[in-house]
Amino acid sequence: MIYKRSSQLFAEAQKVIPGGVNSPVRAFKAVGGEPIFVERAEGAYFYDEDGNKLIDYINSWGPLILGHAHRPVIDAVVEKAKKGTSFGTPTEIETKIAELAVKMVPNIDKIRMVNSGTEACMSAVRLARGFTGKEKIIKFAGCYHGHSDSFLIQAGSGAVTFGTPNSPGVTQGTAKDTLLATYNDLENVKKLVEANKNEIACIILEPVAGNMGCIPPAEGFLEGLRKICDETGILLVFDEVMTGFRLAPGGVQERVGVKADIVCFGKVIGGGLPVGAFAARNEIMDYLAPVGPVYQAGTLSGNPLAMAAGLAMLTELDSKREIFESLEKKTEYLHKGMEEVLQANNIDFTINRIGSMISVHFGKEPVNDFASAAKSANLGFFNKFFHGMLENGIYIAPSAYETWFISDALSYEDLDNTIEAVDKVARTF
């Protein structure tokens, strides 16, 4: 494929935007080469500035569960925009989407809208600290909760070692309150809790990881975290920015039957527009201003355009729950097809899948935490795979550490074309 126009646009962008992009992963730094500039998208497809058509497996990193430019969502946004874009005052639609979200998701009574997943997770941790009166948090290596300072912490060694910042600008003072645990390892969590008795406000995690590839929770892991939290007064926070309203109408809580104390949302809840949210039962949410002492605010929180998009999306997912069965079947079909061609070409691989999230890891060993994901990343292999898929008209995340997101707009012909592309690329190794 030819990307002359994209290359020109990238050169122009680098003059006025750091690295030429407004989010680092878009720069293709991890895979080499230059990013594709998209001109428009519809259904399951990107159309780039050079006129190439690409089957899309990132779907704006998850929210476009029904595909690009889904007509009910677009119509809702257009009609709402005719009445104004933002008021800075309450609107009825905020209550409507809140009522629908509370109805769909287990174990929440109230929800607060914000503008991004990062903001949702940051606010959830502040609320947990305010509610419990404790300062430390536990997060898991490989789980991404946005770019708030508390979450940009890399691993320490041993149960009592504090994390250290892995981005300049994050202070040691912030890092000392963030304890790093190993995903899918309950004993590691227990040691951290024991070493920091009565100091931990919350445990925050992606209940299904998507930022080290797709990694489902091991059997009993989420249940074990719930038990630890119940016994110690620690709040359990599920970051369902990726999984909420995608893996089930009520997210991971509904799918696996484990209750969180606070849940963070984003992606799907905005229907493709910038939205985040966090929710909990009444006694926790009533600690938020203006009712309680924990301050959180935002001029564009609950803005009419984002609420219109989100309400249209959630309304369709709630009224047509067969969509989730369709997504599951399509993802399983893709899984089996890729598995067959990779095996036929003697490629070492592991495929992780749950619901409409799937990822391919190029290694023999199971991938169940960040260390095993890194071991199986085989970056040179993945980079060749990424560019091979791109040349065959398939756009996957430009990183070995990201899940693929399936949209219901994908046809079985699209899936067959994807499997054929995997076969073609595998034959070149």
WOPE-V841713 format. One record per backbone hydrogen bond with DSSP energy under -1.0 kcal/mol. NH is the residue of the N-H (numbers start at 1). CO is the residue of the C=O. If there is no record, write none. Layout:
{{NH & CO} {NH & CO}}
This chain:
{{7 & 3} {8 & 4} {9 & 5} {10 & 6} {11 & 7} {12 & 8} {13 & 9} {14 & 10} {15 & 12} {16 & 13} {17 & 13} {20 & 17} {21 & 18} {26 & 23} {27 & 24} {28 & 25} {32 & 28} {39 & 47} {40 & 47} {42 & 45} {43 & 68} {45 & 42} {46 & 54} {47 & 40} {48 & 52} {49 & 37} {51 & 48} {54 & 46} {55 & 393} {56 & 44} {57 & 395} {62 & 58} {64 & 59} {65 & 63} {67 & 64} {68 & 43} {74 & 70} {75 & 71} {76 & 72} {77 & 73} {78 & 74} {79 & 75} {80 & 76} {81 & 77} {82 & 78} {83 & 80} {84 & 81} {96 & 92} {97 & 93} {98 & 94} {99 & 95} {100 & 96} {101 & 97} {102 & 98} {103 & 99} {104 & 100} {105 & 101} {109 & 280} {110 & 280} {112 & 278} {114 & 276} {120 & 116} {121 & 117} {122 & 118} {123 & 119} {124 & 120} {125 & 121} {126 & 122} {127 & 123} {128 & 124} {129 & 125} {130 & 126} {131 & 127} {132 & 128} {133 & 129} {136 & 199} {137 & 177} {138 & 202} {139 & 179} {141 & 181} {143 & 140} {151 & 148} {152 & 149} {153 & 151} {154 & 164} {163 & 178} {164 & 154} {166 & 152} {170 & 167} {175 & 171} {176 & 172} {177 & 174} {178 & 175} {179 & 137} {181 & 139} {185 & 182} {189 & 185} {190 & 186} {191 & 187} {192 & 188} {193 & 189} {194 & 190} {195 & 191} {199 & 196} {201 & 136} {203 & 235} {204 & 138} {205 & 237} {209 & 215} {212 & 213} {213 & 401} {215 & 209} {221 & 218} {224 & 220} {225 & 221} {226 & 222} {227 & 223} {228 & 224} {229 & 225} {230 & 226} {231 & 227} {232 & 228} {233 & 229} {235 & 201} {237 & 203} {238 & 262} {239 & 205} {240 & 238} {240 & 264} {244 & 240} {246 & 243} {247 & 243} {251 & 248} {255 & 251} {256 & 252} {257 & 253} {261 & 236} {262 & 236} {263 & 279} {264 & 238} {265 & 277} {269 & 266} {270 & 267} {271 & 268} {273 & 270} {276 & 114} {277 & 265} {278 & 112} {279 & 263} {280 & 110} {285 & 281} {286 & 282} {287 & 284} {288 & 285} {289 & 294} {291 & 288} {292 & 288} {294 & 287} {303 & 300} {307 & 303} {308 & 304} {309 & 305} {310 & 306} {311 & 307} {312 & 308} {313 & 309} {314 & 310} {315 & 311} {316 & 312} {317 & 313} {318 & 314} {319 & 315} {320 & 316} {323 & 320} {324 & 321} {326 & 322} {327 & 323} {328 & 324} {329 & 325} {330 & 326} {331 & 327} {332 & 328} {333 & 329} {334 & 330} {335 & 331} {336 & 332} {337 & 333} {338 & 334} {339 & 335} {340 & 336} {341 & 337} {342 & 338} {343 & 339} {344 & 340} {345 & 341} {346 & 343} {347 & 342} {350 & 361} {352 & 359} {354 & 357} {357 & 354} {358 & 404} {359 & 352} {361 & 350} {363 & 361} {373 & 369} {374 & 370} {375 & 371} {376 & 372} {382 & 378} {383 & 379} {384 & 380} {385 & 381} {386 & 382} {387 & 383} {388 & 384} {389 & 385} {390 & 386} {391 & 387} {393 & 390} {394 & 389} {395 & 55} {399 & 397} {403 & 210} {404 & 358} {405 & 57} {406 & 356} {408 & 65} {410 & 407} {415 & 411} {416 & 412} {417 & 413} {418 & 414} {419 & 415} {420 & 416} {421 & 417} {422 & 418} {423 & 419} {424 & 420} {425 & 421} {426 & 422} {427 & 423} {428 & 425} {429 & 426}}
